[in-house]
């Protein structure tokens, strides 16, 4: 097992201050990136997506719970196991600070293509407090590129076409995790503002962020 070298406190402090300069540069770059993310244009949501949840049918607009913004985690469903992806569950288990979102006019929900009768038990076993609903039988996952089937919607996973993935020798699986953000206007019109996939959803995983601070780091 690799471990850091042993040094004096003065040597450690010098190395730490050098690293701090790099950390501050990255923080500044992340602030600038967040500003560019906020400035992205938004696209009208043209379909009336209806999901299945604990109280029956629920529309995308209802998941906002009266708030201006909605963050959706695309919970990947593993059909061979007929349950949610353990990696997605680990991310959702480690997300913190959700109690603060309503105060910032923001709601959070997990949406999965898993059938509700199975998804309900999965949600209960994990003890999640945020809403979880099923998009089974709808185009939602395909339209936002978390489920991939060229017969339903163009494959554009992580902003690459199926051909681009094939040329890179890494064709994606049919189901993928992801994150999408939506905006609700004053007249209740809905808009899509942002989506991220693959390493783009890493910031959601609080456990990985903590492990990145340690000598062993996160699992690779």
N, CA and C atoms as a LAMMPS dump frame, in Angstrom:
ITEM: TIMESTEP
0
ITEM: NUMBER OF ATOMS
660
ITEM: BOX BOUNDS ff ff ff
-5.0000000000000000e+02 5.0000000000000000e+02
-5.0000000000000000e+02 5.0000000000000000e+02
-5.0000000000000000e+02 5.0000000000000000e+02
ITEM: ATOMS id mol type element x y z
1 1 1 N 0.848 -1.196 0
2 1 2 C 0 0 0
3 1 3 C 0.883 1.246 0
4 2 1 N 0.682 2.086 -0.989
5 2 2 C 1.476 3.311 -1.081
6 2 3 C 1.081 4.275 0.024
7 3 1 N 2.055 5.019 0.5
8 3 2 C 1.791 6.029 1.522
9 3 3 C 2.719 7.204 1.299
10 4 1 N 2.366 8.376 1.834
11 4 2 C 3.245 9.544 1.653
12 4 3 C 4.585 9.339 2.343
13 5 1 N 5.598 10.072 1.866
14 5 2 C 6.907 10.031 2.521
15 5 3 C 6.818 10.774 3.854
16 6 1 N 7.696 10.449 4.751
17 6 2 C 7.757 11.117 6.052
18 6 3 C 8.653 12.345 5.927
19 7 1 N 8.187 13.475 6.481
20 7 2 C 8.951 14.721 6.382
21 7 3 C 8.829 15.491 7.686
22 8 1 N 9.65 16.532 7.819
23 8 2 C 9.542 17.416 8.978
24 8 3 C 8.318 18.315 8.8
25 9 1 N 7.88 18.959 9.893
26 9 2 C 6.736 19.87 9.807
27 9 3 C 7.035 21.019 8.843
28 10 1 N 8.28 21.528 8.846
29 10 2 C 8.643 22.633 7.958
30 10 3 C 8.571 22.192 6.492
31 11 1 N 9.052 20.978 6.204
32 11 2 C 8.99 20.46 4.829
33 11 3 C 7.537 20.258 4.393
34 12 1 N 6.744 19.73 5.333
35 12 2 C 5.319 19.531 5.015
36 12 3 C 4.643 20.866 4.706
37 13 1 N 4.943 21.89 5.534
38 13 2 C 4.304 23.193 5.355
39 13 3 C 4.681 23.814 4.007
40 14 1 N 5.916 23.669 3.618
41 14 2 C 6.352 24.21 2.323
42 14 3 C 5.623 23.525 1.178
43 15 1 N 5.506 22.203 1.263
44 15 2 C 4.809 21.456 0.215
45 15 3 C 3.319 21.793 0.205
46 16 1 N 2.771 21.984 1.414
47 16 2 C 1.335 22.293 1.503
48 16 3 C 1.043 23.676 0.917
49 17 1 N 1.896 24.651 1.183
50 17 2 C 1.68 25.993 0.651
51 17 3 C 1.816 26.004 -0.874
52 18 1 N 2.709 25.191 -1.398
53 18 2 C 2.836 25.084 -2.854
54 18 3 C 1.565 24.499 -3.461
55 19 1 N 1.037 23.463 -2.804
56 19 2 C -0.215 22.854 -3.28
57 19 3 C -1.383 23.828 -3.14
58 20 1 N -1.376 24.641 -2.075
59 20 2 C -2.462 25.603 -1.858
60 20 3 C -2.594 26.567 -3.037
61 21 1 N -1.464 26.975 -3.593
62 21 2 C -1.508 27.888 -4.741
63 21 3 C -2.232 27.216 -5.912
64 22 1 N -1.968 25.924 -6.118
65 22 2 C -2.646 25.185 -7.188
66 22 3 C -4.14 25.037 -6.874
67 23 1 N -4.454 24.762 -5.604
68 23 2 C -5.863 24.614 -5.215
69 23 3 C -6.638 25.909 -5.454
70 24 1 N -6.019 27.048 -5.128
71 24 2 C -6.691 28.328 -5.336
72 24 3 C -6.922 28.592 -6.815
73 25 1 N -5.968 28.197 -7.648
74 25 2 C -6.133 28.369 -9.092
75 25 3 C -7.291 27.519 -9.606
76 26 1 N -7.391 26.293 -9.118
77 26 2 C -8.495 25.409 -9.522
78 26 3 C -9.824 25.965 -9.023
79 27 1 N -9.854 26.478 -7.788
80 27 2 C -11.084 27.06 -7.251
81 27 3 C -11.551 28.228 -8.106
82 28 1 N -10.615 29.087 -8.508
83 28 2 C -10.971 30.201 -9.374
84 28 3 C -11.508 29.726 -10.715
85 29 1 N -10.881 28.679 -11.261
86 29 2 C -11.344 28.128 -12.539
87 29 3 C -12.732 27.511 -12.39
88 30 1 N -12.986 26.858 -11.259
89 30 2 C -14.303 26.253 -11.024
90 30 3 C -15.376 27.324 -10.865
91 31 1 N -15.047 28.438 -10.209
92 31 2 C -15.996 29.547 -10.087
93 31 3 C -16.356 30.099 -11.464
94 32 1 N -15.35 30.246 -12.314
95 32 2 C -15.594 30.755 -13.668
96 32 3 C -16.422 29.763 -14.469
97 33 1 N -16.148 28.477 -14.292
98 33 2 C -16.908 27.44 -14.986
99 33 3 C -18.364 27.435 -14.526
100 34 1 N -18.59 27.597 -13.222
101 34 2 C -19.954 27.632 -12.697
102 34 3 C -20.725 28.817 -13.267
103 35 1 N -20.044 29.946 -13.444
104 35 2 C -20.695 31.121 -14.026
105 35 3 C -21.091 30.849 -15.473
106 36 1 N -20.232 30.176 -16.218
107 36 2 C -20.557 29.827 -17.601
108 36 3 C -21.712 28.823 -17.636
109 37 1 N -21.737 27.912 -16.679
110 37 2 C -22.838 26.936 -16.608
111 37 3 C -24.161 27.648 -16.364
112 38 1 N -24.158 28.624 -15.46
113 38 2 C -25.385 29.369 -15.172
114 38 3 C -25.857 30.172 -16.38
115 39 1 N -24.92 30.553 -17.233
116 39 2 C -25.248 31.39 -18.387
117 39 3 C -25.661 30.58 -19.613
118 40 1 N -25.669 29.254 -19.512
119 40 2 C -26.091 28.45 -20.658
120 40 3 C -27.511 28.821 -21.07
121 41 1 N -27.812 28.776 -22.381
122 41 2 C -29.208 28.983 -22.798
123 41 3 C -30.057 27.805 -22.35
124 42 1 N -31.374 27.972 -22.369
125 42 2 C -32.262 26.884 -21.97
126 42 3 C -33.219 26.542 -23.1
127 43 1 N -33.691 25.284 -23.077
128 43 2 C -34.518 24.748 -24.154
129 43 3 C -35.9 24.406 -23.603
130 44 1 N -36.97 24.833 -24.263
131 44 2 C -38.312 24.484 -23.776
132 44 3 C -38.512 22.967 -23.717
133 45 1 N -39.168 22.508 -22.67
134 45 2 C -39.56 21.097 -22.559
135 45 3 C -40.914 20.968 -23.247
136 46 1 N -40.934 20.286 -24.382
137 46 2 C -42.139 20.268 -25.215
138 46 3 C -43.096 19.136 -24.869
139 47 1 N -42.603 18.106 -24.155
140 47 2 C -43.454 16.965 -23.843
141 47 3 C -43.998 17.06 -22.42
142 48 1 N -45.186 16.538 -22.237
143 48 2 C -45.796 16.489 -20.903
144 48 3 C -45.454 15.135 -20.283
145 49 1 N -44.294 15.062 -19.634
146 49 2 C -43.834 13.798 -19.058
147 49 3 C -44.648 13.468 -17.811
148 50 1 N -45.135 12.228 -17.763
149 50 2 C -45.915 11.765 -16.622
150 50 3 C -45.24 10.517 -16.064
151 51 1 N -44.933 10.541 -14.782
152 51 2 C -44.222 9.449 -14.129
153 51 3 C -45.157 8.717 -13.157
154 52 1 N -44.634 7.631 -12.591
155 52 2 C -45.367 6.874 -11.578
156 52 3 C -44.618 6.989 -10.262
157 53 1 N -45.349 7.351 -9.212
158 53 2 C -44.728 7.516 -7.907
159 53 3 C -45.599 6.971 -6.796
160 54 1 N -45.268 7.257 -5.554
161 54 2 C -46.01 6.688 -4.42
162 54 3 C -47.476 7.106 -4.381
163 55 1 N -47.794 8.246 -4.961
164 55 2 C -49.188 8.715 -4.976
165 55 3 C -49.819 8.597 -6.353
166 56 1 N -49.276 7.712 -7.179
167 56 2 C -49.819 7.519 -8.515
168 56 3 C -49.085 8.363 -9.544
169 57 1 N -49.821 8.84 -10.534
170 57 2 C -49.219 9.593 -11.634
171 57 3 C -48.793 10.991 -11.186
172 58 1 N -47.607 11.398 -11.632
173 58 2 C -47.087 12.718 -11.272
174 58 3 C -46.37 13.296 -12.485
175 59 1 N -46.64 14.544 -12.787
176 59 2 C -46.021 15.213 -13.924
177 59 3 C -44.676 15.827 -13.533
178 60 1 N -43.866 16.054 -14.554
179 60 2 C -42.568 16.684 -14.312
180 60 3 C -42.748 18.003 -13.58
181 61 1 N -43.747 18.78 -13.976
182 61 2 C -43.979 20.082 -13.343
183 61 3 C -44.271 19.941 -11.851
184 62 1 N -44.908 18.843 -11.458
185 62 2 C -45.255 18.652 -10.048
186 62 3 C -44.036 18.345 -9.202
187 63 1 N -42.979 17.797 -9.809
188 63 2 C -41.764 17.489 -9.059
189 63 3 C -41.047 18.755 -8.599
190 64 1 N -41.37 19.895 -9.214
191 64 2 C -40.798 21.168 -8.761
192 64 3 C -41.33 21.557 -7.38
193 65 1 N -42.468 20.994 -6.983
194 65 2 C -43.072 21.306 -5.681
195 65 3 C -43.228 22.811 -5.479
196 66 1 N -43.613 23.5 -6.551
197 66 2 C -43.83 24.941 -6.471
198 66 3 C -42.584 25.778 -6.554
199 67 1 N -41.442 25.156 -6.753
200 67 2 C -40.192 25.906 -6.77
201 67 3 C -39.755 26.233 -8.197
202 68 1 N -38.74 27.047 -8.313
203 68 2 C -38.29 27.545 -9.606
204 68 3 C -37.398 26.543 -10.335
205 69 1 N -36.605 25.796 -9.583
206 69 2 C -35.608 24.915 -10.188
207 69 3 C -35.808 23.471 -9.722
208 70 1 N -35.442 22.537 -10.599
209 70 2 C -35.515 21.109 -10.281
210 70 3 C -34.236 20.433 -10.754
211 71 1 N -33.592 19.73 -9.837
212 71 2 C -32.431 18.904 -10.18
213 71 3 C -32.887 17.45 -10.206
214 72 1 N -32.625 16.772 -11.309
215 72 2 C -33.025 15.364 -11.465
216 72 3 C -31.782 14.493 -11.57
217 73 1 N -31.727 13.456 -10.744
218 73 2 C -30.688 12.437 -10.904
219 73 3 C -31.3 11.279 -11.676
220 74 1 N -30.667 10.908 -12.791
221 74 2 C -31.133 9.775 -13.593
222 74 3 C -30.581 8.491 -12.97
223 75 1 N -31.417 7.829 -12.199
224 75 2 C -31.025 6.593 -11.503
225 75 3 C -31.041 5.434 -12.494
226 76 1 N -29.891 4.935 -12.795
227 76 2 C -29.734 3.851 -13.768
228 76 3 C -30.374 2.564 -13.246
229 77 1 N -31.14 1.902 -14.098
230 77 2 C -31.783 0.636 -13.728
231 77 3 C -31.059 -0.517 -14.407
232 78 1 N -30.65 -1.517 -13.627
233 78 2 C -29.967 -2.684 -14.166
234 78 3 C -31 -3.78 -14.393
235 79 1 N -31.344 -3.997 -15.647
236 79 2 C -32.447 -4.902 -15.974
237 79 3 C -32.103 -6.355 -15.679
238 80 1 N -30.83 -6.734 -15.783
239 80 2 C -30.466 -8.116 -15.499
240 80 3 C -30.641 -8.446 -14.016
241 81 1 N -30.469 -7.457 -13.155
242 81 2 C -30.67 -7.649 -11.717
243 81 3 C -32.039 -7.164 -11.268
244 82 1 N -32.716 -6.416 -12.134
245 82 2 C -34.028 -5.831 -11.854
246 82 3 C -33.997 -4.979 -10.589
247 83 1 N -32.968 -4.136 -10.519
248 83 2 C -32.896 -3.152 -9.442
249 83 3 C -31.926 -2.05 -9.832
250 84 1 N -31.856 -1.023 -9.012
251 84 2 C -31.028 0.123 -9.326
252 84 3 C -29.548 -0.189 -9.325
253 85 1 N -28.798 0.656 -10.005
254 85 2 C -27.347 0.516 -10.087
255 85 3 C -26.714 0.822 -8.724
256 86 1 N -25.848 -0.067 -8.216
257 86 2 C -25.201 0.202 -6.927
258 86 3 C -24.373 1.49 -6.936
259 87 1 N -23.752 1.805 -8.072
260 87 2 C -22.983 3.044 -8.152
261 87 3 C -23.868 4.268 -8.006
262 88 1 N -25.041 4.224 -8.656
263 88 2 C -25.998 5.336 -8.514
264 88 3 C -26.472 5.44 -7.072
265 89 1 N -26.746 4.286 -6.466
266 89 2 C -27.203 4.29 -5.073
267 89 3 C -26.143 4.893 -4.16
268 90 1 N -24.868 4.586 -4.437
269 90 2 C -23.785 5.143 -3.619
270 90 3 C -23.749 6.661 -3.743
271 91 1 N -23.973 7.167 -4.968
272 91 2 C -24.005 8.617 -5.161
273 91 3 C -25.173 9.224 -4.392
274 92 1 N -26.354 8.639 -4.557
275 92 2 C -27.551 9.183 -3.908
276 92 3 C -27.455 9.069 -2.386
277 93 1 N -26.85 7.995 -1.9
278 93 2 C -26.675 7.839 -0.444
279 93 3 C -25.771 8.925 0.127
280 94 1 N -24.835 9.415 -0.683
281 94 2 C -23.815 10.331 -0.151
282 94 3 C -24.119 11.793 -0.422
283 95 1 N -25.189 12.074 -1.175
284 95 2 C -25.52 13.472 -1.453
285 95 3 C -25.955 14.156 -0.155
286 96 1 N -25.355 15.269 0.142
287 96 2 C -25.711 16.013 1.352
288 96 3 C -26.283 17.376 1.018
289 97 1 N -26.859 18.016 2.014
290 97 2 C -27.324 19.383 1.853
291 97 3 C -28.661 19.55 1.172
292 98 1 N -29.391 18.45 0.939
293 98 2 C -30.671 18.573 0.243
294 98 3 C -31.683 19.387 1.043
295 99 1 N -31.567 19.367 2.364
296 99 2 C -32.509 20.122 3.194
297 99 3 C -32.399 21.624 2.949
298 100 1 N -31.272 22.067 2.411
299 100 2 C -31.062 23.485 2.148
300 100 3 C -31.603 23.922 0.788
301 101 1 N -31.887 22.958 -0.097
302 101 2 C -32.296 23.318 -1.453
303 101 3 C -33.61 24.105 -1.508
304 102 1 N -34.653 23.702 -0.749
305 102 2 C -35.907 24.47 -0.845
306 102 3 C -35.728 25.947 -0.536
307 103 1 N -34.83 26.275 0.373
308 103 2 C -34.57 27.672 0.697
309 103 3 C -33.92 28.438 -0.441
310 104 1 N -33.445 27.688 -1.436
311 104 2 C -32.857 28.3 -2.628
312 104 3 C -33.735 28.043 -3.85
313 105 1 N -35.032 27.855 -3.597
314 105 2 C -36.034 27.722 -4.667
315 105 3 C -35.742 26.535 -5.579
316 106 1 N -35.253 25.445 -4.985
317 106 2 C -34.812 24.29 -5.776
318 106 3 C -35.341 22.99 -5.178
319 107 1 N -35.806 22.102 -6.042
320 107 2 C -36.256 20.766 -5.643
321 107 3 C -35.304 19.73 -6.223
322 108 1 N -35.327 18.531 -5.643
323 108 2 C -34.467 17.435 -6.094
324 108 3 C -35.309 16.171 -6.187
325 109 1 N -35.069 15.377 -7.228
326 109 2 C -35.774 14.103 -7.372
327 109 3 C -34.889 13.129 -8.138
328 110 1 N -35.092 11.847 -7.894
329 110 2 C -34.45 10.797 -8.688
330 110 3 C -35.507 10.199 -9.608
331 111 1 N -35.138 10.019 -10.864
332 111 2 C -36.048 9.436 -11.84
333 111 3 C -35.35 8.238 -12.476
334 112 1 N -36.048 7.104 -12.511
335 112 2 C -35.478 5.877 -13.053
336 112 3 C -36.464 5.216 -13.999
337 113 1 N -35.947 4.488 -14.962
338 113 2 C -36.818 3.755 -15.867
339 113 3 C -37.298 2.449 -15.245
340 114 1 N -36.795 2.117 -14.069
341 114 2 C -37.272 0.921 -13.389
342 114 3 C -38.758 1.01 -13.09
343 115 1 N -39.519 -0.069 -13.277
344 115 2 C -40.955 -0.045 -12.997
345 115 3 C -41.22 0.314 -11.54
346 116 1 N -42.271 1.071 -11.295
347 116 2 C -42.527 1.584 -9.968
348 116 3 C -42.655 0.482 -8.917
349 117 1 N -43.278 -0.631 -9.284
350 117 2 C -43.456 -1.694 -8.283
351 117 3 C -42.127 -2.225 -7.775
352 118 1 N -41.057 -2.113 -8.567
353 118 2 C -39.731 -2.507 -8.124
354 118 3 C -38.97 -1.318 -7.533
355 119 1 N -39.132 -0.171 -8.151
356 119 2 C -38.418 1.026 -7.71
357 119 3 C -38.846 1.454 -6.31
358 120 1 N -40.115 1.262 -6
359 120 2 C -40.618 1.661 -4.676
360 120 3 C -39.869 0.942 -3.569
361 121 1 N -39.677 -0.363 -3.722
362 121 2 C -38.949 -1.129 -2.71
363 121 3 C -37.493 -0.727 -2.622
364 122 1 N -36.898 -0.418 -3.77
365 122 2 C -35.499 0.006 -3.796
366 122 3 C -35.328 1.325 -3.052
367 123 1 N -36.244 2.245 -3.306
368 123 2 C -36.235 3.537 -2.609
369 123 3 C -36.366 3.331 -1.096
370 124 1 N -37.307 2.471 -0.701
371 124 2 C -37.553 2.252 0.726
372 124 3 C -36.34 1.619 1.409
373 125 1 N -35.694 0.672 0.739
374 125 2 C -34.538 -0.003 1.349
375 125 3 C -33.398 0.968 1.612
376 126 1 N -33.269 1.978 0.764
377 126 2 C -32.19 2.951 0.953
378 126 3 C -32.59 4.082 1.897
379 127 1 N -33.859 4.18 2.217
380 127 2 C -34.292 5.196 3.168
381 127 3 C -34.153 6.617 2.662
382 128 1 N -34.28 6.799 1.358
383 128 2 C -34.123 8.143 0.798
384 128 3 C -35.313 9.014 1.142
385 129 1 N -35.035 10.285 1.43
386 129 2 C -36.102 11.221 1.784
387 129 3 C -36.583 12.026 0.586
388 130 1 N -35.813 12.048 -0.484
389 130 2 C -36.2 12.803 -1.674
390 130 3 C -37.153 11.975 -2.534
391 131 1 N -37.958 12.611 -3.38
392 131 2 C -38.886 11.873 -4.241
393 131 3 C -38.134 10.997 -5.25
394 132 1 N -38.651 9.811 -5.474
395 132 2 C -38.153 8.916 -6.51
396 132 3 C -39.355 8.46 -7.32
397 133 1 N -39.282 8.608 -8.646
398 133 2 C -40.407 8.226 -9.495
399 133 3 C -39.897 7.427 -10.687
400 134 1 N -40.83 6.68 -11.302
401 134 2 C -40.502 5.831 -12.436
402 134 3 C -40.924 6.493 -13.743
403 135 1 N -40.004 6.481 -14.713
404 135 2 C -40.303 6.988 -16.052
405 135 3 C -40.583 5.84 -17.023
406 136 1 N -40.798 4.65 -16.487
407 136 2 C -41.021 3.468 -17.333
408 136 3 C -42.184 3.724 -18.297
409 137 1 N -41.974 3.401 -19.574
410 137 2 C -43.016 3.589 -20.569
411 137 3 C -43.072 4.982 -21.163
412 138 1 N -42.163 5.871 -20.75
413 138 2 C -42.123 7.236 -21.298
414 138 3 C -40.811 7.427 -22.066
415 139 1 N -40.724 8.549 -22.764
416 139 2 C -39.507 8.883 -23.509
417 139 3 C -38.493 9.645 -22.664
418 140 1 N -38.813 9.925 -21.42
419 140 2 C -38.006 10.858 -20.631
420 140 3 C -36.524 10.486 -20.621
421 141 1 N -36.201 9.251 -20.236
422 141 2 C -34.789 8.855 -20.147
423 141 3 C -34.087 8.928 -21.491
424 142 1 N -34.818 8.59 -22.548
425 142 2 C -34.221 8.634 -23.886
426 142 3 C -34.007 10.072 -24.353
427 143 1 N -34.976 10.925 -24.081
428 143 2 C -34.865 12.318 -24.518
429 143 3 C -33.719 13.04 -23.829
430 144 1 N -33.39 12.59 -22.598
431 144 2 C -32.3 13.231 -21.863
432 144 3 C -31.074 12.327 -21.777
433 145 1 N -31.045 11.315 -22.66
434 145 2 C -29.85 10.525 -22.973
435 145 3 C -29.269 9.747 -21.794
436 146 1 N -30.162 9.31 -20.896
437 146 2 C -29.733 8.393 -19.833
438 146 3 C -30.06 6.954 -20.198
439 147 1 N -30.992 6.754 -21.133
440 147 2 C -31.264 5.452 -21.74
441 147 3 C -31.016 5.605 -23.231
442 148 1 N -30.387 4.604 -23.824
443 148 2 C -29.899 4.731 -25.196
444 148 3 C -30.53 3.678 -26.087
445 149 1 N -31.292 4.124 -27.07
446 149 2 C -31.898 3.248 -28.064
447 149 3 C -32.167 4.107 -29.296
448 150 1 N -31.404 3.863 -30.363
449 150 2 C -31.514 4.692 -31.562
450 150 3 C -32.884 4.595 -32.208
451 151 1 N -33.644 3.538 -31.899
452 151 2 C -34.988 3.408 -32.464
453 151 3 C -35.983 4.338 -31.772
454 152 1 N -35.609 4.861 -30.604
455 152 2 C -36.508 5.743 -29.852
456 152 3 C -36.047 7.196 -29.924
457 153 1 N -34.754 7.407 -29.751
458 153 2 C -34.195 8.765 -29.802
459 153 3 C -32.741 8.669 -30.236
460 154 1 N -32.213 9.709 -30.878
461 154 2 C -30.8 9.679 -31.284
462 154 3 C -29.892 9.449 -30.075
463 155 1 N -28.93 8.547 -30.242
464 155 2 C -27.979 8.267 -29.162
465 155 3 C -26.969 9.408 -29.096
466 156 1 N -26.925 10.045 -27.953
467 156 2 C -26.008 11.175 -27.769
468 156 3 C -25.515 11.157 -26.331
469 157 1 N -24.853 10.067 -25.947
470 157 2 C -24.423 9.939 -24.561
471 157 3 C -23.177 10.791 -24.307
472 158 1 N -23.242 11.595 -23.266
473 158 2 C -22.146 12.496 -22.877
474 158 3 C -21.694 13.343 -24.069
475 159 1 N -22.696 13.752 -24.877
476 159 2 C -22.49 14.676 -25.992
477 159 3 C -21.631 14.095 -27.116
478 160 1 N -21.65 12.758 -27.21
479 160 2 C -21.019 12.067 -28.331
480 160 3 C -22.042 11.144 -28.978
481 161 1 N -21.993 11.053 -30.292
482 161 2 C -22.903 10.176 -31.014
483 161 3 C -22.474 8.718 -30.851
484 162 1 N -23.358 7.8 -31.24
485 162 2 C -23.026 6.373 -31.184
486 162 3 C -21.799 6.083 -32.047
487 163 1 N -21.701 6.747 -33.199
488 163 2 C -20.553 6.541 -34.094
489 163 3 C -19.267 7.009 -33.427
490 164 1 N -19.31 8.144 -32.763
491 164 2 C -18.113 8.651 -32.088
492 164 3 C -17.665 7.712 -30.982
493 165 1 N -18.621 7.168 -30.235
494 165 2 C -18.271 6.201 -29.189
495 165 3 C -17.675 4.937 -29.802
496 166 1 N -18.267 4.491 -30.925
497 166 2 C -17.762 3.281 -31.575
498 166 3 C -16.343 3.485 -32.092
499 167 1 N -16.07 4.647 -32.677
500 167 2 C -14.729 4.936 -33.18
501 167 3 C -13.706 4.99 -32.051
502 168 1 N -14.171 5.418 -30.866
503 168 2 C -13.275 5.472 -29.703
504 168 3 C -13.122 4.105 -29.046
505 169 1 N -13.896 3.127 -29.528
506 169 2 C -13.81 1.774 -28.983
507 169 3 C -14.46 1.615 -27.628
508 170 1 N -15.375 2.547 -27.295
509 170 2 C -16.039 2.482 -25.991
510 170 3 C -17.543 2.694 -26.153
511 171 1 N -18.227 1.767 -26.827
512 171 2 C -19.679 1.93 -26.963
513 171 3 C -20.352 1.885 -25.593
514 172 1 N -21.199 2.851 -25.279
515 172 2 C -21.818 2.89 -23.945
516 172 3 C -22.907 1.834 -23.787
517 173 1 N -23.151 1.441 -22.551
518 173 2 C -24.253 0.523 -22.262
519 173 3 C -25.582 1.224 -22.508
520 174 1 N -26.653 0.438 -22.596
521 174 2 C -27.97 0.986 -22.921
522 174 3 C -28.539 1.871 -21.819
523 175 1 N -28.095 1.657 -20.579
524 175 2 C -28.571 2.467 -19.454
525 175 3 C -27.374 3.173 -18.825
526 176 1 N -27.558 4.461 -18.493
527 176 2 C -26.466 5.251 -17.96
528 176 3 C -26.979 6.162 -16.84
529 177 1 N -26.112 6.498 -15.887
530 177 2 C -26.477 7.509 -14.893
531 177 3 C -26.304 8.901 -15.482
532 178 1 N -26.905 9.869 -14.865
533 178 2 C -26.751 11.24 -15.326
534 178 3 C -27.473 12.203 -14.416
535 179 1 N -27.421 13.461 -14.779
536 179 2 C -28.068 14.513 -14.005
537 179 3 C -28.605 15.553 -14.977
538 180 1 N -29.811 16.027 -14.73
539 180 2 C -30.393 17.085 -15.557
540 180 3 C -31.019 18.149 -14.659
541 181 1 N -30.987 19.382 -15.13
542 181 2 C -31.53 20.518 -14.379
543 181 3 C -32.611 21.191 -15.22
544 182 1 N -33.694 21.567 -14.538
545 182 2 C -34.836 22.176 -15.214
546 182 3 C -35.238 23.478 -14.514
547 183 1 N -35.85 24.372 -15.3
548 183 2 C -36.298 25.674 -14.825
549 183 3 C -37.792 25.806 -15.075
550 184 1 N -38.499 26.403 -14.115
551 184 2 C -39.936 26.659 -14.271
552 184 3 C -40.163 28.163 -14.311
553 185 1 N -40.779 28.65 -15.399
554 185 2 C -40.995 30.078 -15.584
555 185 3 C -42.237 30.552 -14.835
556 186 1 N -42.47 31.858 -14.856
557 186 2 C -43.616 32.423 -14.147
558 186 3 C -44.949 31.882 -14.645
559 187 1 N -45.013 31.52 -15.914
560 187 2 C -46.257 30.991 -16.474
561 187 3 C -46.292 29.469 -16.456
562 188 1 N -45.404 28.849 -15.645
563 188 2 C -45.304 27.398 -15.476
564 188 3 C -44.752 26.671 -16.701
565 189 1 N -44.189 27.39 -17.656
566 189 2 C -43.484 26.742 -18.76
567 189 3 C -42.18 26.137 -18.214
568 190 1 N -41.822 24.96 -18.721
569 190 2 C -40.635 24.255 -18.241
570 190 3 C -39.525 24.306 -19.282
571 191 1 N -38.284 24.37 -18.779
572 191 2 C -37.117 24.454 -19.651
573 191 3 C -36.013 23.535 -19.122
574 192 1 N -35.244 23.003 -20.044
575 192 2 C -34.069 22.196 -19.705
576 192 3 C -32.855 23.101 -19.789
577 193 1 N -32.067 23.158 -18.698
578 193 2 C -30.926 24.078 -18.661
579 193 3 C -29.57 23.384 -18.686
580 194 1 N -29.494 22.129 -18.217
581 194 2 C -28.166 21.513 -18.049
582 194 3 C -28.312 20.01 -17.903
583 195 1 N -27.345 19.264 -18.423
584 195 2 C -27.229 17.826 -18.151
585 195 3 C -25.757 17.446 -18.091
586 196 1 N -25.445 16.45 -17.273
587 196 2 C -24.072 15.958 -17.152
588 196 3 C -24.103 14.442 -17.01
589 197 1 N -23.029 13.804 -17.453
590 197 2 C -22.937 12.345 -17.437
591 197 3 C -21.502 11.945 -17.091
592 198 1 N -21.304 10.647 -16.894
593 198 2 C -19.96 10.099 -16.648
594 198 3 C -19.268 10.881 -15.515
595 199 1 N -18.028 11.348 -15.724
596 199 2 C -17.303 12.056 -14.675
597 199 3 C -17.94 13.399 -14.337
598 200 1 N -18.86 13.852 -15.178
599 200 2 C -19.535 15.112 -14.91
600 200 3 C -20.421 15.097 -13.694
601 201 1 N -20.786 13.878 -13.224
602 201 2 C -21.618 13.796 -12.016
603 201 3 C -20.786 13.504 -10.767
604 202 1 N -19.472 13.465 -10.904
605 202 2 C -18.6 13.214 -9.745
606 202 3 C -18.85 14.174 -8.576
607 203 1 N -19.095 15.476 -8.837
608 203 2 C -19.275 16.393 -7.693
609 203 3 C -20.443 16.034 -6.788
610 204 1 N -21.377 15.207 -7.27
611 204 2 C -22.506 14.813 -6.422
612 204 3 C -22.087 13.85 -5.318
613 205 1 N -21.009 13.143 -5.532
614 205 2 C -20.62 12.08 -4.607
615 205 3 C -19.779 12.655 -3.472
616 206 1 N -20.445 12.968 -2.372
617 206 2 C -19.756 13.559 -1.234
618 206 3 C -18.694 12.659 -0.633
619 207 1 N -18.94 11.339 -0.66
620 207 2 C -17.959 10.409 -0.11
621 207 3 C -16.666 10.452 -0.919
622 208 1 N -16.782 10.53 -2.25
623 208 2 C -15.575 10.611 -3.074
624 208 3 C -14.822 11.911 -2.819
625 209 1 N -15.566 13.003 -2.628
626 209 2 C -14.906 14.281 -2.344
627 209 3 C -14.101 14.203 -1.049
628 210 1 N -14.649 13.522 -0.04
629 210 2 C -13.91 13.359 1.213
630 210 3 C -12.698 12.459 1.019
631 211 1 N -12.876 11.351 0.277
632 211 2 C -11.763 10.424 0.064
633 211 3 C -10.642 11.062 -0.747
634 212 1 N -10.987 12.031 -1.608
635 212 2 C -9.958 12.727 -2.374
636 212 3 C -8.998 13.51 -1.478
637 213 1 N -9.389 13.767 -0.235
638 213 2 C -8.541 14.494 0.701
639 213 3 C -7.556 13.583 1.429
640 214 1 N -7.695 12.279 1.251
641 214 2 C -6.91 11.317 2.02
642 214 3 C -5.76 10.731 1.195
643 215 1 N -4.744 10.165 1.861
644 215 2 C -3.64 9.546 1.123
645 215 3 C -4.081 8.404 0.201
646 216 1 N -5.045 7.606 0.616
647 216 2 C -5.475 6.496 -0.225
648 216 3 C -6.353 6.946 -1.387
649 217 1 N -7.027 8.082 -1.235
650 217 2 C -7.864 8.599 -2.308
651 217 3 C -9.122 7.776 -2.517
652 218 1 N -9.823 8.08 -3.613
653 218 2 C -11.062 7.368 -3.933
654 218 3 C -10.752 6.042 -4.617
655 219 1 N -11.689 5.099 -4.607
656 219 2 C -11.48 3.84 -5.362
657 219 3 C -11.347 4.124 -6.841
658 220 1 N -10.467 3.404 -7.488
659 220 2 C -10.243 3.595 -8.938
660 220 3 C -10.873 2.457 -9.708
